Each structure stands twice: as C-alpha cells, then as structure tokens.
Amino acid sequence: MSTSYSTETSLNTTGKHPNLHGIRSRNGKWVAEIREPRKTSRIWLGTYPTAEMAAAAYDVAALALKGGDATLNFPDFVGSYRVPESPEPALIRSAAGEAAELMKSFMEREDEQHTHVANDEFIDEEAIFYMPNLLVDMAEGMLVSPPRQTTTDDRSFGDTSDCDNLWSYH
C-alpha cells in the first residue's frame, strides 16, 4: 500500500488536495476539519506538516461521526485508528492527533525502507528468510521414502476409488 500523494500536485484555488478528502493547504501546511452531520458547524482537527497526516486526522473524525458510511482517505488503516466512542469534538480532536502521529511514523518507516533499497545497500536475504535452514529442510524432504504401496488385498472395503496411487509408476 502506498500513501505517497504528492503535495506538489496542482492545488485548485481553494487549496484542497486533488486526491484526499477533508484537508486543504494553508501557508505551506495542511489543515483538516470536518462538518458535523446535520449541522452547519465544523470540528477543527488541526494543522499538520504533511497532507497524509491531515488526511489521517480527517479519517478518524469521519469514522467517529459517520461510522461505516464515511468516505476515507486510507481505508487500510481503519484497524489501526483509535476511534472515540462518543462524537464529542474534544475526543475527536485527540483521536485525530493520534492518527496523524500514526501516519507520520508509518511514512517515516516507509521512507526508511525506500532509502535502504535505493542506496543499493547489501541486504542479506538468506538471513532474513532463513535460507540455509530452508535449503537443508528441503534436502531432507527429498530423502523421505514414498509411502508403502497398497495392494488390492490391503485396500479397505470403504475405499472404492479405482484411481492409481500417486506413487505408482505404471
């Protein structure tokens, strides 16, 4: 899953992000707010350095206010968010801040992984995937004898299949 939505894409005149809901750019930062259902008032969710952080804050607020009907920016993160039980603005703001921090740490980890791969650093895949043990286990598996072949006398009365045994070489 990639969360890379370029903030350098052309913003429309209102500063809204072309792909993310509930956020807009203001003075080089990203702000998030959400309208309360069936009201004209809005809940201010905060100002964030990245569009993704602001969008995560919006997602938590949308889940708290609209539940499963919410349109989310990052639906894959639903299980990671702490959604407040009641739709009180203070609780929603707090949960929105936590979601933004979660997104920040996720983006930092993702950037770190891309940096390691981009620098052509040596990655010991054998150590990661336990390859020496895997190859030994596979070799041992090749030395296992096939199961004993049954004859027509050995078959039980319940076995009515006329199929050849997997290990027969006719």
C-alpha positions, 0 to 999 in steps of 0.5 A, spaced: 500 500 500 502 506 498 500 513 501 505 517 497 500 523 494 504 528 492 503 535 495 506 538 489 500 536 485 496 542 482 492 545 488 485 548 485 484 555 488 481 553 494 487 549 496 484 542 497 488 536 495 486 533 488 486 526 491 484 526 499 478 528 502 477 533 508 484 537 508 486 543 504 493 547 504 494 553 508 501 557 508 505 551 506 501 546 511 495 542 511 489 543 515 483 538 516 476 539 519 470 536 518 462 538 518 458 535 523 452 531 520 446 535 520 449 541 522 452 547 519 458 547 524 465 544 523 470 540 528 477 543 527 482 537 527 488 541 526 494 543 522 499 538 520 506 538 516 504 533 511 497 532 507 497 524 509 497 526 516 491 531 515 488 526 511 489 521 517 486 526 522 480 527 517 479 519 517 478 518 524 473 524 525 469 521 519 469 514 522 467 517 529 461 521 526 459 517 520 461 510 522 461 505 516 458 510 511 464 515 511 468 516 505 476 515 507 482 517 505 486 510 507 481 505 508 487 500 510 488 503 516 481 503 519 484 497 524 489 501 526 485 508 528 483 509 535 476 511 534 472 515 540 466 512 542 462 518 543 462 524 537 464 529 542 469 534 538 474 534 544 475 526 543 475 527 536 480 532 536 485 527 540 483 521 536 485 525 530 492 527 533 493 520 534 492 518 527 496 523 524 502 521 529 500 514 526 501 516 519 507 520 520 511 514 523 508 509 518 511 514 512 517 515 516 518 507 516 516 507 509 521 512 507 526 508 511 525 502 507 525 506 500 532 509 502 535 502 504 533 499 497 535 505 493 542 506 496 543 499 493 545 497 500 547 489 501 541 486 504 542 479 506 536 475 504 538 468 506 538 471 513 532 474 513 528 468 510 532 463 513 535 460 507 540 455 509 535 452 514 530 452 508 535 449 503 537 443 508 529 442 510 528 441 503 534 436 502 531 432 507 524 432 504 527 429 498 530 423 502 523 421 505 521 414 502 514 414 498 509 411 502 508 403 502 504 401 496 497 398 497 495 392 494 488 390 492 488 385 498 490 391 503 485 396 500 479 397 505 472 395 503 470 403 504 475 405 499 472 404 492 476 409 488 479 405 482 484 411 481 492 409 481 496 411 487 500 417 486 506 413 487 505 408 482 509 408 476 505 404 471 
